Amino acid sequence: MWDSIKTFFEEINGGDRHPTRFEENDYRVAAAALLVHASTIDGQVSSAEQARLRGLLHERFGLDETQTQELIDEGTDAENEAVDLYRFTSLLNRELDQAGRERIVEMLWEIVFADGEVSELEDNLLWRTADLLQVPARDRIALRQRVIAKRQQG
């Protein structure tokens, strides 16, 4: 009986999101779409970028392999339908605090550096996205340096 009452209240309040059900307004889809965009913006998607994308989504959102692939698929679809970055950054601004938005910028740097090269398009994307996510330039640069340092250590 208590389980049915608990289920009733969870359904009324939106319940716990099942991790394999990514809705259009799920911040994880917005993050995945930005990461997919970062991996494709220079016209070349390296195997290192694909692997890093998969690894980041798996690690940061605690997903299994099937869920990770589903999130990549959802993010790719959302990115293909988008006309600008605002669709994703506005959702991330509503759903995440400053530290969460900074983690998104850091993840973007990790994708951009995955192939060992940063193109002008990638650098510009990071600048625009960080600006839209209200991450100040000094923090964006500090996050870039943190990613570079991690890459040199590992």
C-alpha positions in Angstrom: 0.0 0.0 0.0 2.8 2.4 0.9 4.5 1.7 -2.4 1.4 2.6 -4.3 1.0 5.8 -2.4 4.7 6.6 -3.0 4.4 5.9 -6.7 1.3 8.1 -6.9 3.2 11.1 -5.3 6.2 10.5 -7.5 4.0 10.5 -10.6 2.4 13.7 -9.5 5.7 15.4 -8.8 7.4 14.2 -12.0 9.0 11.2 -10.3 12.6 10.2 -10.6 13.8 10.4 -14.2 14.8 7.1 -15.4 18.3 7.6 -16.7 17.6 5.9 -20.1 14.6 8.2 -20.8 16.1 11.5 -22.0 13.5 14.1 -22.5 13.9 17.1 -24.7 14.4 19.4 -21.7 16.9 17.1 -20.0 20.1 19.1 -19.4 22.1 16.0 -20.2 20.8 16.1 -23.8 21.8 19.8 -24.0 25.3 19.0 -22.7 25.6 16.1 -25.1 24.5 18.2 -28.0 27.1 20.9 -27.2 29.8 18.2 -26.9 28.8 16.6 -30.2 28.9 20.1 -31.8 32.4 20.6 -30.4 33.5 17.3 -31.8 32.2 18.1 -35.3 32.7 21.8 -35.7 36.1 21.5 -37.5 34.6 19.1 -40.0 36.7 16.1 -38.7 35.6 13.8 -36.0 38.6 11.8 -34.8 38.4 8.5 -33.0 40.0 10.3 -30.0 37.1 12.8 -30.0 34.5 10.0 -30.3 36.2 8.1 -27.4 36.4 11.1 -25.2 32.8 12.1 -25.9 31.7 8.6 -24.9 34.0 8.6 -21.8 32.9 12.0 -20.6 29.2 11.2 -20.8 29.7 7.8 -19.2 31.8 9.2 -16.3 30.1 12.5 -15.6 26.5 11.3 -15.8 27.0 7.8 -14.4 25.6 6.0 -17.4 26.1 2.5 -18.6 27.2 1.8 -22.2 23.6 1.5 -23.6 22.5 4.7 -21.8 25.6 6.5 -23.0 24.9 5.6 -26.6 21.3 6.7 -26.2 22.4 10.1 -24.9 24.9 10.5 -27.7 22.1 9.7 -30.2 19.7 12.1 -28.5 22.4 14.8 -28.4 23.3 14.3 -32.0 19.6 14.6 -33.0 19.2 17.7 -31.0 22.4 19.3 -32.4 21.3 18.5 -35.9 18.0 20.2 -35.4 19.4 23.3 -33.6 19.9 26.6 -35.3 22.0 28.1 -32.5 23.7 27.4 -29.2 21.1 29.3 -27.2 18.6 26.4 -27.2 21.2 24.4 -25.1 22.8 27.1 -23.1 19.6 28.5 -21.9 18.5 25.1 -20.6 21.9 24.6 -18.9 21.7 28.0 -17.3 18.3 27.2 -15.8 19.2 23.7 -14.6 22.8 24.1 -13.4 24.6 26.3 -10.9 27.8 28.1 -11.7 30.0 25.1 -10.9 27.8 22.9 -13.1 28.1 25.3 -16.0 31.9 25.4 -15.5 32.0 21.6 -15.7 30.2 21.8 -19.0 32.9 24.2 -20.3 35.6 21.9 -19.0 34.0 19.0 -20.8 34.0 21.0 -24.0 37.7 21.7 -23.6 38.3 18.0 -23.1 36.5 17.2 -26.4 38.4 20.0 -28.2 41.8 18.8 -27.0 41.0 15.1 -27.5 42.7 15.1 -30.9 45.6 17.2 -29.8 44.7 20.2 -31.9 42.5 23.2 -31.3 41.1 24.8 -34.4 40.1 28.4 -34.7 36.5 27.2 -35.0 36.7 25.1 -31.8 38.3 28.0 -29.9 35.6 30.4 -31.0 32.9 27.8 -30.1 34.3 27.6 -26.5 34.4 31.4 -26.2 30.8 31.8 -27.4 29.5 28.9 -25.3 31.2 30.0 -22.1 29.9 33.5 -22.6 26.3 32.1 -23.1 26.8 29.9 -20.0 27.9 33.0 -18.0 31.3 31.6 -17.4 33.8 34.5 -17.2 36.8 34.6 -19.6 39.3 34.1 -16.7 37.4 31.0 -15.6 37.2 29.7 -19.2 41.0 30.2 -19.6 41.6 28.5 -16.2 39.5 25.6 -17.3 41.5 25.3 -20.5 44.7 25.3 -18.5 43.4 22.6 -16.2 42.5 20.4 -19.2 46.0 21.0 -20.7 47.6 20.1 -17.4 45.6 16.9 -17.1 46.6 15.9 -20.6 50.2 16.5 -19.8 50.0 14.4 -16.7 48.2 11.5 -18.3 
